[in-house]
Amino acid sequence: MATQLRVYPAPEDTYDELEEGQEPSVRVRLGDLLPLVALAQRMNFMWVKDFLDDEVTITEDLHDVLQSFRGCRPTAG
């Protein structure tokens, strides 16, 4: 006999949290974060897409380096 699945609505407070978003509360080193995100992106994990519109806060010097990098794409070689 096949197992029947039941669908239950999420509690109302879950919807409120999703609409308002979560405040950032965890600090992570970029060196720890990038390999995990890159792997998830390469493997096409769907959850990555859920976070593509999230904003991150970076230091001004990293922002400057990234802007310069964007302007002069290095050649592969």
PDB file of N, H, CA, C and O in Angstrom:
ATOM      1  N   MET A   1       0.832  -1.174   0.000  1.00  0.00           N
ATOM      2  CA  MET A   1       0.000   0.000   0.000  1.00  0.00           C
ATOM      3  C   MET A   1       0.881   1.243   0.000  1.00  0.00           C
ATOM      4  O   MET A   1       1.828   1.339   0.781  1.00  0.00           O
ATOM      5  N   ALA A   2       0.574   2.180  -0.862  1.00  0.00           N
ATOM      6  H   ALA A   2      -0.195   2.102  -1.496  1.00  0.00           H
ATOM      7  CA  ALA A   2       1.364   3.409  -0.977  1.00  0.00           C
ATOM      8  C   ALA A   2       1.130   4.311   0.225  1.00  0.00           C
ATOM      9  O   ALA A   2       0.025   4.382   0.764  1.00  0.00           O
ATOM     10  N   THR A   3       2.188   4.995   0.634  1.00  0.00           N
ATOM     11  H   THR A   3       3.086   4.937   0.196  1.00  0.00           H
ATOM     12  CA  THR A   3       2.093   5.943   1.734  1.00  0.00           C
ATOM     13  C   THR A   3       1.421   7.211   1.241  1.00  0.00           C
ATOM     14  O   THR A   3       1.762   7.734   0.180  1.00  0.00           O
ATOM     15  N   GLN A   4       0.463   7.702   2.018  1.00  0.00           N
ATOM     16  H   GLN A   4       0.186   7.277   2.879  1.00  0.00           H
ATOM     17  CA  GLN A   4      -0.199   8.946   1.650  1.00  0.00           C
ATOM     18  C   GLN A   4       0.510  10.105   2.326  1.00  0.00           C
ATOM     19  O   GLN A   4       0.832  10.050   3.513  1.00  0.00           O
ATOM     20  N   LEU A   5       0.744  11.139   1.564  1.00  0.00           N
ATOM     21  H   LEU A   5       0.482  11.184   0.600  1.00  0.00           H
ATOM     22  CA  LEU A   5       1.376  12.336   2.099  1.00  0.00           C
ATOM     23  C   LEU A   5       0.311  13.325   2.530  1.00  0.00           C
ATOM     24  O   LEU A   5      -0.733  13.452   1.891  1.00  0.00           O
ATOM     25  N   ARG A   6       0.584  14.017   3.611  1.00  0.00           N
ATOM     26  H   ARG A   6       1.432  13.914   4.131  1.00  0.00           H
ATOM     27  CA  ARG A   6      -0.325  15.052   4.079  1.00  0.00           C
ATOM     28  C   ARG A   6       0.392  16.387   4.007  1.00  0.00           C
ATOM     29  O   ARG A   6       1.574  16.494   4.337  1.00  0.00           O
ATOM     30  N   VAL A   7      -0.327  17.387   3.579  1.00  0.00           N
ATOM     31  H   VAL A   7      -1.286  17.300   3.311  1.00  0.00           H
ATOM     32  CA  VAL A   7       0.239  18.726   3.496  1.00  0.00           C
ATOM     33  C   VAL A   7      -0.413  19.579   4.566  1.00  0.00           C
ATOM     34  O   VAL A   7      -1.637  19.685   4.641  1.00  0.00           O
ATOM     35  N   TYR A   8       0.424  20.186   5.392  1.00  0.00           N
ATOM     36  H   TYR A   8       1.418  20.100   5.332  1.00  0.00           H
ATOM     37  CA  TYR A   8      -0.066  21.052   6.447  1.00  0.00           C
ATOM     38  C   TYR A   8       0.368  22.478   6.155  1.00  0.00           C
ATOM     39  O   TYR A   8       1.488  22.706   5.699  1.00  0.00           O
ATOM     40  N   PRO A   9      -0.505  23.434   6.412  1.00  0.00           N
ATOM     41  CA  PRO A   9      -0.089  24.838   6.215  1.00  0.00           C
ATOM     42  C   PRO A   9       0.976  25.220   7.230  1.00  0.00           C
ATOM     43  O   PRO A   9       0.981  24.740   8.364  1.00  0.00           O
ATOM     44  N   ALA A  10       1.874  26.090   6.800  1.00  0.00           N
ATOM     45  H   ALA A  10       1.870  26.479   5.880  1.00  0.00           H
ATOM     46  CA  ALA A  10       2.916  26.570   7.712  1.00  0.00           C
ATOM     47  C   ALA A  10       2.281  27.490   8.749  1.00  0.00           C
ATOM     48  O   ALA A  10       1.288  28.155   8.456  1.00  0.00           O
ATOM     49  N   PRO A  11       2.842  27.536   9.955  1.00  0.00           N
ATOM     50  CA  PRO A  11       2.316  28.460  10.960  1.00  0.00           C
ATOM     51  C   PRO A  11       2.396  29.896  10.462  1.00  0.00           C
ATOM     52  O   PRO A  11       3.295  30.241   9.695  1.00  0.00           O
ATOM     53  N   GLU A  12       1.467  30.724  10.893  1.00  0.00           N
ATOM     54  H   GLU A  12       0.737  30.443  11.517  1.00  0.00           H
ATOM     55  CA  GLU A  12       1.394  32.114  10.433  1.00  0.00           C
ATOM     56  C   GLU A  12       2.678  32.885  10.702  1.00  0.00           C
ATOM     57  O   GLU A  12       3.073  33.718   9.886  1.00  0.00           O
ATOM     58  N   ASP A  13       3.343  32.627  11.837  1.00  0.00           N
ATOM     59  H   ASP A  13       3.022  31.951  12.500  1.00  0.00           H
ATOM     60  CA  ASP A  13       4.549  33.381  12.152  1.00  0.00           C
ATOM     61  C   ASP A  13       5.672  33.094  11.158  1.00  0.00           C
ATOM     62  O   ASP A  13       6.559  33.929  10.982  1.00  0.00           O
ATOM     63  N   THR A  14       5.653  31.931  10.503  1.00  0.00           N
ATOM     64  H   THR A  14       4.932  31.253  10.645  1.00  0.00           H
ATOM     65  CA  THR A  14       6.648  31.621   9.482  1.00  0.00           C
ATOM     66  C   THR A  14       6.488  32.557   8.288  1.00  0.00           C
ATOM     67  O   THR A  14       7.480  33.033   7.736  1.00  0.00           O
ATOM     68  N   TYR A  15       5.256  32.823   7.890  1.00  0.00           N
ATOM     69  H   TYR A  15       4.450  32.437   8.339  1.00  0.00           H
ATOM     70  CA  TYR A  15       5.012  33.738   6.778  1.00  0.00           C
ATOM     71  C   TYR A  15       5.481  35.143   7.111  1.00  0.00           C
ATOM     72  O   TYR A  15       6.064  35.820   6.264  1.00  0.00           O
ATOM     73  N   ASP A  16       5.233  35.585   8.333  1.00  0.00           N
ATOM     74  H   ASP A  16       4.759  35.034   9.020  1.00  0.00           H
ATOM     75  CA  ASP A  16       5.669  36.914   8.742  1.00  0.00           C
ATOM     76  C   ASP A  16       7.184  37.034   8.658  1.00  0.00           C
ATOM     77  O   ASP A  16       7.703  38.049   8.193  1.00  0.00           O
ATOM     78  N   GLU A  17       7.891  36.009   9.102  1.00  0.00           N
ATOM     79  H   GLU A  17       7.469  35.185   9.479  1.00  0.00           H
ATOM     80  CA  GLU A  17       9.349  36.034   9.080  1.00  0.00           C
ATOM     81  C   GLU A  17       9.870  36.084   7.650  1.00  0.00           C
ATOM     82  O   GLU A  17      10.836  36.792   7.365  1.00  0.00           O
ATOM     83  N   LEU A  18       9.238  35.337   6.749  1.00  0.00           N
ATOM     84  H   LEU A  18       8.453  34.762   6.980  1.00  0.00           H
ATOM     85  CA  LEU A  18       9.678  35.328   5.361  1.00  0.00           C
ATOM     86  C   LEU A  18       9.448  36.677   4.690  1.00  0.00           C
ATOM     87  O   LEU A  18      10.279  37.125   3.899  1.00  0.00           O
ATOM     88  N   GLU A  19       8.341  37.322   4.996  1.00  0.00           N
ATOM     89  H   GLU A  19       7.666  36.959   5.639  1.00  0.00           H
ATOM     90  CA  GLU A  19       8.043  38.607   4.388  1.00  0.00           C
ATOM     91  C   GLU A  19       8.991  39.687   4.871  1.00  0.00           C
ATOM     92  O   GLU A  19       9.438  40.518   4.079  1.00  0.00           O
ATOM     93  N   GLU A  20       9.303  39.689   6.148  1.00  0.00           N
ATOM     94  H   GLU A  20       8.940  39.014   6.791  1.00  0.00           H
ATOM     95  CA  GLU A  20      10.142  40.730   6.719  1.00  0.00           C
ATOM     96  C   GLU A  20      11.619  40.464   6.494  1.00  0.00           C
ATOM     97  O   GLU A  20      12.417  41.400   6.515  1.00  0.00           O
ATOM     98  N   GLY A  21      11.998  39.232   6.283  1.00  0.00           N
ATOM     99  H   GLY A  21      11.349  38.472   6.266  1.00  0.00           H
ATOM    100  CA  GLY A  21      13.399  38.889   6.134  1.00  0.00           C
ATOM    101  C   GLY A  21      14.062  38.745   7.496  1.00  0.00           C
ATOM    102  O   GLY A  21      13.489  39.106   8.524  1.00  0.00           O
ATOM    103  N   GLN A  22      15.231  38.233   7.485  1.00  0.00           N
ATOM    104  H   GLN A  22      15.696  37.940   6.650  1.00  0.00           H
ATOM    105  CA  GLN A  22      15.969  38.036   8.718  1.00  0.00           C
ATOM    106  C   GLN A  22      17.086  39.046   8.806  1.00  0.00           C
ATOM    107  O   GLN A  22      17.718  39.390   7.807  1.00  0.00           O
ATOM    108  N   GLU A  23      17.317  39.510  10.000  1.00  0.00           N
ATOM    109  H   GLU A  23      16.803  39.230  10.811  1.00  0.00           H
ATOM    110  CA  GLU A  23      18.430  40.418  10.228  1.00  0.00           C
ATOM    111  C   GLU A  23      19.730  39.607  10.250  1.00  0.00           C
ATOM    112  O   GLU A  23      19.769  38.536  10.855  1.00  0.00           O
ATOM    113  N   PRO A  24      20.781  40.091   9.611  1.00  0.00           N
ATOM    114  CA  PRO A  24      22.061  39.379   9.654  1.00  0.00           C
ATOM    115  C   PRO A  24      22.555  39.260  11.093  1.00  0.00           C
ATOM    116  O   PRO A  24      22.519  40.228  11.853  1.00  0.00           O
ATOM    117  N   SER A  25      23.009  38.082  11.454  1.00  0.00           N
ATOM    118  H   SER A  25      23.038  37.296  10.837  1.00  0.00           H
ATOM    119  CA  SER A  25      23.471  37.882  12.825  1.00  0.00           C
ATOM    120  C   SER A  25      24.708  36.995  12.924  1.00  0.00           C
ATOM    121  O   SER A  25      25.224  36.781  14.021  1.00  0.00           O
ATOM    122  N   VAL A  26      25.185  36.481  11.806  1.00  0.00           N
ATOM    123  H   VAL A  26      24.766  36.655  10.915  1.00  0.00           H
ATOM    124  CA  VAL A  26      26.325  35.563  11.827  1.00  0.00           C
ATOM    125  C   VAL A  26      27.435  36.130  10.954  1.00  0.00           C
ATOM    126  O   VAL A  26      27.208  36.500   9.802  1.00  0.00           O
ATOM    127  N   ARG A  27      28.626  36.193  11.512  1.00  0.00           N
ATOM    128  H   ARG A  27      28.810  35.892  12.447  1.00  0.00           H
ATOM    129  CA  ARG A  27      29.786  36.653  10.739  1.00  0.00           C
ATOM    130  C   ARG A  27      30.542  35.427  10.234  1.00  0.00           C
ATOM    131  O   ARG A  27      30.796  34.481  10.981  1.00  0.00           O
ATOM    132  N   VAL A  28      30.899  35.465   8.941  1.00  0.00           N
ATOM    133  H   VAL A  28      30.693  36.233   8.335  1.00  0.00           H
ATOM    134  CA  VAL A  28      31.580  34.339   8.307  1.00  0.00           C
ATOM    135  C   VAL A  28      32.740  34.887   7.493  1.00  0.00           C
ATOM    136  O   VAL A  28      32.608  35.910   6.822  1.00  0.00           O
ATOM    137  N   ARG A  29      33.874  34.205   7.554  1.00  0.00           N
ATOM    138  H   ARG A  29      33.981  33.374   8.100  1.00  0.00           H
ATOM    139  CA  ARG A  29      35.014  34.589   6.725  1.00  0.00           C
ATOM    140  C   ARG A  29      34.688  34.310   5.269  1.00  0.00           C
ATOM    141  O   ARG A  29      34.103  33.277   4.944  1.00  0.00           O
ATOM    142  N   LEU A  30      35.066  35.228   4.394  1.00  0.00           N
ATOM    143  H   LEU A  30      35.542  36.067   4.657  1.00  0.00           H
ATOM    144  CA  LEU A  30      34.837  35.075   2.964  1.00  0.00           C
ATOM    145  C   LEU A  30      35.494  33.794   2.447  1.00  0.00           C
ATOM    146  O   LEU A  30      34.949  33.113   1.579  1.00  0.00           O
ATOM    147  N   GLY A  31      36.674  33.477   2.993  1.00  0.00           N
ATOM    148  H   GLY A  31      37.117  34.030   3.698  1.00  0.00           H
ATOM    149  CA  GLY A  31      37.386  32.263   2.593  1.00  0.00           C
ATOM    150  C   GLY A  31      36.641  30.986   2.945  1.00  0.00           C
ATOM    151  O   GLY A  31      36.851  29.954   2.307  1.00  0.00           O
ATOM    152  N   ASP A  32      35.778  31.037   3.946  1.00  0.00           N
ATOM    153  H   ASP A  32      35.608  31.875   4.465  1.00  0.00           H
ATOM    154  CA  ASP A  32      34.955  29.875   4.301  1.00  0.00           C
ATOM    155  C   ASP A  32      33.668  29.840   3.477  1.00  0.00           C
ATOM    156  O   ASP A  32      33.159  28.769   3.146  1.00  0.00           O
ATOM    157  N   LEU A  33      33.157  31.010   3.154  1.00  0.00           N
ATOM    158  H   LEU A  33      33.570  31.880   3.422  1.00  0.00           H
ATOM    159  CA  LEU A  33      31.878  31.123   2.473  1.00  0.00           C
ATOM    160  C   LEU A  33      31.967  30.822   0.972  1.00  0.00           C
ATOM    161  O   LEU A  33      31.148  30.075   0.438  1.00  0.00           O
ATOM    162  N   LEU A  34      32.957  31.402   0.298  1.00  0.00           N
ATOM    163  H   LEU A  34      33.623  32.010   0.732  1.00  0.00           H
ATOM    164  CA  LEU A  34      33.031  31.295  -1.159  1.00  0.00           C
ATOM    165  C   LEU A  34      33.103  29.866  -1.690  1.00  0.00           C
ATOM    166  O   LEU A  34      32.386  29.546  -2.638  1.00  0.00           O
ATOM    167  N   PRO A  35      33.930  28.997  -1.125  1.00  0.00           N
ATOM    168  CA  PRO A  35      33.981  27.631  -1.670  1.00  0.00           C
ATOM    169  C   PRO A  35      32.633  26.903  -1.558  1.00  0.00           C
ATOM    170  O   PRO A  35      32.266  26.140  -2.452  1.00  0.00           O
ATOM    171  N   LEU A  36      31.908  27.135  -0.478  1.00  0.00           N
ATOM    172  H   LEU A  36      32.207  27.754   0.248  1.00  0.00           H
ATOM    173  CA  LEU A  36      30.616  26.468  -0.306  1.00  0.00           C
ATOM    174  C   LEU A  36      29.583  26.992  -1.289  1.00  0.00           C
ATOM    175  O   LEU A  36      28.843  26.211  -1.887  1.00  0.00           O
ATOM    176  N   VAL A  37      29.528  28.290  -1.459  1.00  0.00           N
ATOM    177  H   VAL A  37      30.129  28.924  -0.973  1.00  0.00           H
ATOM    178  CA  VAL A  37      28.576  28.878  -2.393  1.00  0.00           C
ATOM    179  C   VAL A  37      28.937  28.494  -3.822  1.00  0.00           C
ATOM    180  O   VAL A  37      28.052  28.186  -4.620  1.00  0.00           O
ATOM    181  N   ALA A  38      30.216  28.510  -4.151  1.00  0.00           N
ATOM    182  H   ALA A  38      30.935  28.760  -3.503  1.00  0.00           H
ATOM    183  CA  ALA A  38      30.647  28.133  -5.504  1.00  0.00           C
ATOM    184  C   ALA A  38      30.286  26.678  -5.806  1.00  0.00           C
ATOM    185  O   ALA A  38      29.821  26.375  -6.905  1.00  0.00           O
ATOM    186  N   LEU A  39      30.492  25.791  -4.859  1.00  0.00           N
ATOM    187  H   LEU A  39      30.870  26.037  -3.967  1.00  0.00           H
ATOM    188  CA  LEU A  39      30.154  24.384  -5.053  1.00  0.00           C
ATOM    189  C   LEU A  39      28.649  24.211  -5.240  1.00  0.00           C
ATOM    190  O   LEU A  39      28.207  23.486  -6.132  1.00  0.00           O
ATOM    191  N   ALA A  40      27.874  24.871  -4.406  1.00  0.00           N
ATOM    192  H   ALA A  40      28.232  25.460  -3.681  1.00  0.00           H
ATOM    193  CA  ALA A  40      26.413  24.779  -4.519  1.00  0.00           C
ATOM    194  C   ALA A  40      25.936  25.338  -5.858  1.00  0.00           C
ATOM    195  O   ALA A  40      25.006  24.797  -6.458  1.00  0.00           O
ATOM    196  N   GLN A  41      26.560  26.408  -6.326  1.00  0.00           N
ATOM    197  H   GLN A  41      27.314  26.847  -5.839  1.00  0.00           H
ATOM    198  CA  GLN A  41      26.205  26.998  -7.623  1.00  0.00           C
ATOM    199  C   GLN A  41      26.553  26.041  -8.760  1.00  0.00           C
ATOM    200  O   GLN A  41      25.746  25.823  -9.663  1.00  0.00           O
ATOM    201  N   ARG A  42      27.766  25.468  -8.711  1.00  0.00           N
ATOM    202  H   ARG A  42      28.421  25.646  -7.977  1.00  0.00           H
ATOM    203  CA  ARG A  42      28.188  24.524  -9.762  1.00  0.00           C
ATOM    204  C   ARG A  42      27.275  23.306  -9.819  1.00  0.00           C
ATOM    205  O   ARG A  42      27.004  22.781 -10.900  1.00  0.00           O
ATOM    206  N   MET A  43      26.802  22.857  -8.668  1.00  0.00           N
ATOM    207  H   MET A  43      27.022  23.284  -7.790  1.00  0.00           H
ATOM    208  CA  MET A  43      25.968  21.660  -8.600  1.00  0.00           C
ATOM    209  C   MET A  43      24.477  21.986  -8.768  1.00  0.00           C
ATOM    210  O   MET A  43      23.617  21.115  -8.640  1.00  0.00           O
ATOM    211  N   ASN A  44      24.198  23.256  -9.056  1.00  0.00           N
ATOM    212  H   ASN A  44      24.897  23.964  -9.160  1.00  0.00           H
ATOM    213  CA  ASN A  44      22.828  23.711  -9.319  1.00  0.00           C
ATOM    214  C   ASN A  44      21.846  23.411  -8.193  1.00  0.00           C
ATOM    215  O   ASN A  44      20.711  23.003  -8.439  1.00  0.00           O
ATOM    216  N   PHE A  45      22.288  23.613  -6.969  1.00  0.00           N
ATOM    217  H   PHE A  45      23.210  23.945  -6.768  1.00  0.00           H
ATOM    218  CA  PHE A  45      21.370  23.457  -5.847  1.00  0.00           C
ATOM    219  C   PHE A  45      20.345  24.588  -5.896  1.00  0.00           C
ATOM    220  O   PHE A  45      20.706  25.759  -6.018  1.00  0.00           O
ATOM    221  N   MET A  46      19.091  24.237  -5.803  1.00  0.00           N
ATOM    222  H   MET A  46      18.798  23.286  -5.704  1.00  0.00           H
ATOM    223  CA  MET A  46      18.005  25.212  -5.925  1.00  0.00           C
ATOM    224  C   MET A  46      18.029  26.247  -4.808  1.00  0.00           C
ATOM    225  O   MET A  46      17.628  27.389  -5.031  1.00  0.00           O
ATOM    226  N   TRP A  47      18.488  25.879  -3.609  1.00  0.00           N
ATOM    227  H   TRP A  47      18.814  24.951  -3.428  1.00  0.00           H
ATOM    228  CA  TRP A  47      18.436  26.809  -2.489  1.00  0.00           C
ATOM    229  C   TRP A  47      19.304  28.036  -2.718  1.00  0.00           C
ATOM    230  O   TRP A  47      19.061  29.084  -2.120  1.00  0.00           O
ATOM    231  N   VAL A  48      20.314  27.919  -3.578  1.00  0.00           N
ATOM    232  H   VAL A  48      20.511  27.068  -4.063  1.00  0.00           H
ATOM    233  CA  VAL A  48      21.169  29.073  -3.853  1.00  0.00           C
ATOM    234  C   VAL A  48      20.330  30.204  -4.451  1.00  0.00           C
ATOM    235  O   VAL A  48      20.532  31.372  -4.118  1.00  0.00           O
ATOM    236  N   LYS A  49      19.401  29.861  -5.322  1.00  0.00           N
ATOM    237  H   LYS A  49      19.237  28.912  -5.592  1.00  0.00           H
ATOM    238  CA  LYS A  49      18.563  30.866  -5.977  1.00  0.00           C
ATOM    239  C   LYS A  49      17.713  31.634  -4.961  1.00  0.00           C
ATOM    240  O   LYS A  49      17.370  32.793  -5.191  1.00  0.00           O
ATOM    241  N   ASP A  50      17.375  30.996  -3.845  1.00  0.00           N
ATOM    242  H   ASP A  50      17.654  30.054  -3.658  1.00  0.00           H
ATOM    243  CA  ASP A  50      16.580  31.669  -2.812  1.00  0.00           C
ATOM    244  C   ASP A  50      17.310  32.856  -2.205  1.00  0.00           C
ATOM    245  O   ASP A  50      16.681  33.759  -1.652  1.00  0.00           O
ATOM    246  N   PHE A  51      18.633  32.860  -2.304  1.00  0.00           N
ATOM    247  H   PHE A  51      19.144  32.127  -2.753  1.00  0.00           H
ATOM    248  CA  PHE A  51      19.424  33.888  -1.637  1.00  0.00           C
ATOM    249  C   PHE A  51      20.079  34.879  -2.599  1.00  0.00           C
ATOM    250  O   PHE A  51      20.831  35.747  -2.157  1.00  0.00           O
ATOM    251  N   LEU A  52      19.816  34.773  -3.879  1.00  0.00           N
ATOM    252  H   LEU A  52      19.204  34.068  -4.238  1.00  0.00           H
ATOM    253  CA  LEU A  52      20.488  35.629  -4.849  1.00  0.00           C
ATOM    254  C   LEU A  52      20.166  37.109  -4.690  1.00  0.00           C
ATOM    255  O   LEU A  52      20.969  37.957  -5.078  1.00  0.00           O
ATOM    256  N   ASP A  53      19.021  37.427  -4.134  1.00  0.00           N
ATOM    257  H   ASP A  53      18.369  36.738  -3.819  1.00  0.00           H
ATOM    258  CA  ASP A  53      18.663  38.829  -3.925  1.00  0.00           C
ATOM    259  C   ASP A  53      19.081  39.348  -2.558  1.00  0.00           C
ATOM    260  O   ASP A  53      18.904  40.531  -2.270  1.00  0.00           O
ATOM    261  N   ASP A  54      19.631  38.490  -1.716  1.00  0.00           N
ATOM    262  H   ASP A  54      19.775  37.528  -1.950  1.00  0.00           H
ATOM    263  CA  ASP A  54      20.097  38.930  -0.396  1.00  0.00           C
ATOM    264  C   ASP A  54      21.301  39.847  -0.556  1.00  0.00           C
ATOM    265  O   ASP A  54      22.125  39.664  -1.452  1.00  0.00           O
ATOM    266  N   GLU A  55      21.388  40.817   0.311  1.00  0.00           N
ATOM    267  H   GLU A  55      20.719  40.965   1.039  1.00  0.00           H
ATOM    268  CA  GLU A  55      22.532  41.718   0.293  1.00  0.00           C
ATOM    269  C   GLU A  55      23.535  41.284   1.362  1.00  0.00           C
ATOM    270  O   GLU A  55      23.165  40.765   2.415  1.00  0.00           O
ATOM    271  N   VAL A  56      24.796  41.510   1.064  1.00  0.00           N
ATOM    272  H   VAL A  56      25.097  41.933   0.208  1.00  0.00           H
ATOM    273  CA  VAL A  56      25.854  41.262   2.036  1.00  0.00           C
ATOM    274  C   VAL A  56      26.605  42.568   2.255  1.00  0.00           C
ATOM    275  O   VAL A  56      26.623  43.436   1.383  1.00  0.00           O
ATOM    276  N   THR A  57      27.208  42.697   3.394  1.00  0.00           N
ATOM    277  H   THR A  57      27.193  41.991   4.102  1.00  0.00           H
ATOM    278  CA  THR A  57      27.997  43.875   3.713  1.00  0.00           C
ATOM    279  C   THR A  57      29.466  43.503   3.617  1.00  0.00           C
ATOM    280  O   THR A  57      29.915  42.533   4.227  1.00  0.00           O
ATOM    281  N   ILE A  58      30.212  44.286   2.843  1.00  0.00           N
ATOM    282  H   ILE A  58      29.848  45.075   2.347  1.00  0.00           H
ATOM    283  CA  ILE A  58      31.639  44.033   2.690  1.00  0.00           C
ATOM    284  C   ILE A  58      32.409  45.304   3.036  1.00  0.00           C
ATOM    285  O   ILE A  58      31.837  46.391   3.121  1.00  0.00           O
ATOM    286  N   THR A  59      33.694  45.147   3.230  1.00  0.00           N
ATOM    287  H   THR A  59      34.158  44.264   3.161  1.00  0.00           H
ATOM    288  CA  THR A  59      34.522  46.305   3.551  1.00  0.00           C
ATOM    289  C   THR A  59      34.710  47.169   2.306  1.00  0.00           C
ATOM    290  O   THR A  59      34.582  46.689   1.179  1.00  0.00           O
ATOM    291  N   GLU A  60      35.011  48.430   2.520  1.00  0.00           N
ATOM    292  H   GLU A  60      35.115  48.820   3.435  1.00  0.00           H
ATOM    293  CA  GLU A  60      35.177  49.359   1.403  1.00  0.00           C
ATOM    294  C   GLU A  60      36.358  48.961   0.521  1.00  0.00           C
ATOM    295  O   GLU A  60      36.292  49.098  -0.701  1.00  0.00           O
ATOM    296  N   ASP A  61      37.442  48.466   1.132  1.00  0.00           N
ATOM    297  H   ASP A  61      37.496  48.355   2.124  1.00  0.00           H
ATOM    298  CA  ASP A  61      38.591  48.081   0.313  1.00  0.00           C
ATOM    299  C   ASP A  61      38.277  46.870  -0.565  1.00  0.00           C
ATOM    300  O   ASP A  61      38.739  46.808  -1.704  1.00  0.00           O
ATOM    301  N   LEU A  62      37.509  45.915  -0.065  1.00  0.00           N
ATOM    302  H   LEU A  62      37.134  45.965   0.860  1.00  0.00           H
ATOM    303  CA  LEU A  62      37.102  44.782  -0.903  1.00  0.00           C
ATOM    304  C   LEU A  62      36.187  45.267  -2.025  1.00  0.00           C
ATOM    305  O   LEU A  62      36.294  44.801  -3.159  1.00  0.00           O
ATOM    306  N   HIS A  63      35.310  46.179  -1.721  1.00  0.00           N
ATOM    307  H   HIS A  63      35.223  46.559  -0.800  1.00  0.00           H
ATOM    308  CA  HIS A  63      34.436  46.740  -2.751  1.00  0.00           C
ATOM    309  C   HIS A  63      35.261  47.399  -3.857  1.00  0.00           C
ATOM    310  O   HIS A  63      34.977  47.204  -5.039  1.00  0.00           O
ATOM    311  N   ASP A  64      36.275  48.174  -3.484  1.00  0.00           N
ATOM    312  H   ASP A  64      36.506  48.332  -2.524  1.00  0.00           H
ATOM    313  CA  ASP A  64      37.139  48.831  -4.471  1.00  0.00           C
ATOM    314  C   ASP A  64      37.848  47.804  -5.347  1.00  0.00           C
ATOM    315  O   ASP A  64      37.926  47.969  -6.565  1.00  0.00           O
ATOM    316  N   VAL A  65      38.361  46.753  -4.734  1.00  0.00           N
ATOM    317  H   VAL A  65      38.298  46.618  -3.745  1.00  0.00           H
ATOM    318  CA  VAL A  65      39.061  45.709  -5.486  1.00  0.00           C
ATOM    319  C   VAL A  65      38.096  45.014  -6.452  1.00  0.00           C
ATOM    320  O   VAL A  65      38.447  44.755  -7.603  1.00  0.00           O
ATOM    321  N   LEU A  66      36.889  44.716  -5.984  1.00  0.00           N
ATOM    322  H   LEU A  66      36.604  44.927  -5.049  1.00  0.00           H
ATOM    323  CA  LEU A  66      35.910  44.057  -6.844  1.00  0.00           C
ATOM    324  C   LEU A  66      35.489  44.947  -8.008  1.00  0.00           C
ATOM    325  O   LEU A  66      35.294  44.459  -9.121  1.00  0.00           O
ATOM    326  N   GLN A  67      35.348  46.240  -7.762  1.00  0.00           N
ATOM    327  H   GLN A  67      35.507  46.636  -6.858  1.00  0.00           H
ATOM    328  CA  GLN A  67      35.001  47.161  -8.838  1.00  0.00           C
ATOM    329  C   GLN A  67      36.117  47.230  -9.874  1.00  0.00           C
ATOM    330  O   GLN A  67      35.847  47.259 -11.075  1.00  0.00           O
ATOM    331  N   SER A  68      37.360  47.258  -9.423  1.00  0.00           N
ATOM    332  H   SER A  68      37.579  47.235  -8.447  1.00  0.00           H
ATOM    333  CA  SER A  68      38.491  47.269 -10.346  1.00  0.00           C
ATOM    334  C   SER A  68      38.551  45.960 -11.132  1.00  0.00           C
ATOM    335  O   SER A  68      38.813  45.957 -12.335  1.00  0.00           O
ATOM    336  N   PHE A  69      38.308  44.865 -10.448  1.00  0.00           N
ATOM    337  H   PHE A  69      38.095  44.868  -9.471  1.00  0.00           H
ATOM    338  CA  PHE A  69      38.332  43.545 -11.084  1.00  0.00           C
ATOM    339  C   PHE A  69      37.241  43.450 -12.148  1.00  0.00           C
ATOM    340  O   PHE A  69      37.461  42.877 -13.215  1.00  0.00           O
ATOM    341  N   ARG A  70      36.087  44.001 -11.865  1.00  0.00           N
ATOM    342  H   ARG A  70      35.909  44.467 -10.998  1.00  0.00           H
ATOM    343  CA  ARG A  70      34.982  43.994 -12.825  1.00  0.00           C
ATOM    344  C   ARG A  70      35.371  44.746 -14.098  1.00  0.00           C
ATOM    345  O   ARG A  70      34.977  44.359 -15.199  1.00  0.00           O
ATOM    346  N   GLY A  71      36.144  45.820 -13.942  1.00  0.00           N
ATOM    347  H   GLY A  71      36.464  46.134 -13.048  1.00  0.00           H
ATOM    348  CA  GLY A  71      36.531  46.642 -15.078  1.00  0.00           C
ATOM    349  C   GLY A  71      37.611  46.037 -15.950  1.00  0.00           C
ATOM    350  O   GLY A  71      37.708  46.374 -17.131  1.00  0.00           O
ATOM    351  N   CYS A  72      38.416  45.161 -15.402  1.00  0.00           N
ATOM    352  H   CYS A  72      38.337  44.888 -14.444  1.00  0.00           H
ATOM    353  CA  CYS A  72      39.495  44.561 -16.198  1.00  0.00           C
ATOM    354  C   CYS A  72      39.510  43.058 -15.983  1.00  0.00           C
ATOM    355  O   CYS A  72      40.241  42.551 -15.132  1.00  0.00           O
ATOM    356  N   ARG A  73      38.719  42.366 -16.741  1.00  0.00           N
ATOM    357  H   ARG A  73      38.126  42.779 -17.432  1.00  0.00           H
ATOM    358  CA  ARG A  73      38.626  40.906 -16.627  1.00  0.00           C
ATOM    359  C   ARG A  73      39.950  40.276 -17.016  1.00  0.00           C
ATOM    360  O   ARG A  73      40.452  40.520 -18.113  1.00  0.00           O
ATOM    361  N   PRO A  74      40.523  39.470 -16.134  1.00  0.00           N
ATOM    362  CA  PRO A  74      41.808  38.843 -16.481  1.00  0.00           C
ATOM    363  C   PRO A  74      41.622  37.793 -17.569  1.00  0.00           C
ATOM    364  O   PRO A  74      40.571  37.161 -17.675  1.00  0.00           O
ATOM    365  N   THR A  75      42.657  37.627 -18.364  1.00  0.00           N
ATOM    366  H   THR A  75      43.511  38.141 -18.277  1.00  0.00           H
ATOM    367  CA  THR A  75      42.619  36.603 -19.414  1.00  0.00           C
ATOM    368  C   THR A  75      42.996  35.264 -18.825  1.00  0.00           C
ATOM    369  O   THR A  75      43.837  35.192 -17.929  1.00  0.00           O
ATOM    370  N   ALA A  76      42.394  34.219 -19.312  1.00  0.00           N
ATOM    371  H   ALA A  76      41.711  34.277 -20.041  1.00  0.00           H
ATOM    372  CA  ALA A  76      42.728  32.868 -18.838  1.00  0.00           C
ATOM    373  C   ALA A  76      44.064  32.472 -19.442  1.00  0.00           C
ATOM    374  O   ALA A  76      44.352  32.747 -20.607  1.00  0.00           O
ATOM    375  N   GLY A  77      44.856  31.831 -18.631  1.00  0.00           N
ATOM    376  H   GLY A  77      44.622  31.608 -17.685  1.00  0.00           H
ATOM    377  CA  GLY A  77      46.119  31.422 -19.214  1.00  0.00           C
ATOM    378  C   GLY A  77      47.065  30.970 -18.271  1.00  0.00           C
ATOM    379  O   GLY A  77      48.177  30.595 -18.642  1.00  0.00           O
TER     380      GLY A  77
END
